[in-house]
Amino acid sequence: METLNYIDPTQPCFRDCNVLITGAGRGIGEYLAAQFSTRGANVLLNDIVEARIHSVADKLRAQGFHPTTLPADICDLSQVEKMFEKIHHLCGGLDIFINSAGFAKRLPLLEVTEEYWDQILAVNLKGPFFCLQSAARQMIDRGWGRMILIGSIGGHAAQKNLTAYGAAKAAIALLAKSAAVELAPYNITVNVVAPGAVSGPWNDQFFQDPEYFARWVKTVPAGRMAANEDVSRAVLFFASKGAGYITGQTLFIDGGKLAYVPSADAYERVVANPREVEEA
Ligand SMILES: NC(=O)c1ccc[n+]([C@@H]2O[C@H](COP(=O)([O-])OP(=O)(O)OC[C@H]3O[C@@H](n4cnc5c(N)ncnc54)[C@H](O)[C@@H]3O)[C@@H](O)[C@H]2O)c1
């Protein structure tokens, strides 16, 4: 991999890198697939919904890229094993692993069942772990690697009715630290990119109501949702050659949401009279 400006899409800074993206069928994973493709990577697209990665692959092929589709459920360890065997067979092993696959369903704590708990933990923790483990084996053989797990601000602060999801995403941050420590001797870094709400299909259902959105956006100092591009820049940074001494980190991409403790009227008062609030 060359040391080039990873932000500039015209520079092939991931040329010939084999990059697996789970959950690449839509949202953040789909966006990342295009970003790595334009920068020269050999992109491997995974998703549980096969039609989604075929459609993403068609779009990338129309732009002259050559992605590979690897449909699999990351919660099913036999499917994960077969996917990594195929990667080894097709291109000799992975250089960059990105876990974007994830799933959330809101349920009050008192209604959580064993089945629900197992489902949420499987997609958001067990699957990413076993993919990471298989990726590590291939990267150790190649003597280099970059792993980026998509976490969430929900793994750092509580969100109502998302107990299991929050627990899984919190665990992802420590999983990255543990893996970072064990894999550092092999030139492999492991980091987490943890967004707040990102504009895309995941959130369509929540933000359709303009009144709700207007209330929500006041809790975000940046005054907007994240775009896929905001998340992607952090992922490209962690994946870049120059980020080799940065490992075990979680980088929040949240427009300042976690840094801010909004009070009921603080936002309006700041806008109306900044000095008054400063002096309070
Ligand atoms: N969108 C947000 O606001 C937001 C905020 C914080 C964190 N995240 C995290 O970012 C990641 C991507 O989110 P997104 O917005 O792109 O979601 P998305 O729902 O648009 O895309 C996720 C993709 O993962 C796939 N997937 C789900 N289960 C899978 C499985 N078992 N095996 C393989 N693929 C599977 C889905 O089919 C889907 O195509 C997730 O890990 C999510 O937790 C998203």
The ligand as an ORCA input file, in Angstrom:
! r2SCAN-3c Opt
* xyz 0 1
  N     -27.220      4.307     10.829
  C     -26.982      4.771     12.038
  O     -27.566      5.777     12.481
  C     -25.981      4.093     12.916
  C     -25.589      4.735     14.115
  C     -24.655      4.139     14.927
  C     -24.109      2.928     14.563
  N     -24.518      2.308     13.396
  C     -23.895      1.030     13.052
  O     -23.380      1.136     11.737
  C     -23.450     -0.142     11.108
  C     -24.114      0.013      9.746
  O     -25.354      0.647      9.899
  P     -26.217      1.097      8.641
  O     -26.872      2.365      8.991
  O     -25.417      1.003      7.416
  O     -27.324     -0.057      8.672
  P     -28.142     -0.741      7.477
  O     -29.276     -1.462      8.109
  O     -28.454      0.266      6.415
  O     -27.103     -1.789      6.871
  C     -26.686     -2.896      7.630
  C     -26.510     -4.067      6.692
  O     -26.080     -5.185      7.500
  C     -26.700     -6.325      6.983
  N     -26.734     -7.399      7.983
  C     -27.565     -7.462      9.062
  N     -27.384     -8.622      9.702
  C     -26.407     -9.290      9.037
  C     -25.808    -10.547      9.215
  N     -26.178    -11.366     10.210
  N     -24.844    -10.933      8.357
  C     -24.462    -10.125      7.328
  N     -25.037     -8.929      7.104
  C     -25.992     -8.517      7.944
  C     -28.094     -5.871      6.580
  O     -28.692     -6.755      5.662
  C     -27.820     -4.483      6.014
  O     -27.685     -4.512      4.603
  C     -24.195     -1.056     12.069
  O     -23.236     -1.837     12.752
  C     -24.882     -0.114     13.024
  O     -25.035     -0.688     14.294
  C     -25.431      2.880     12.573
*
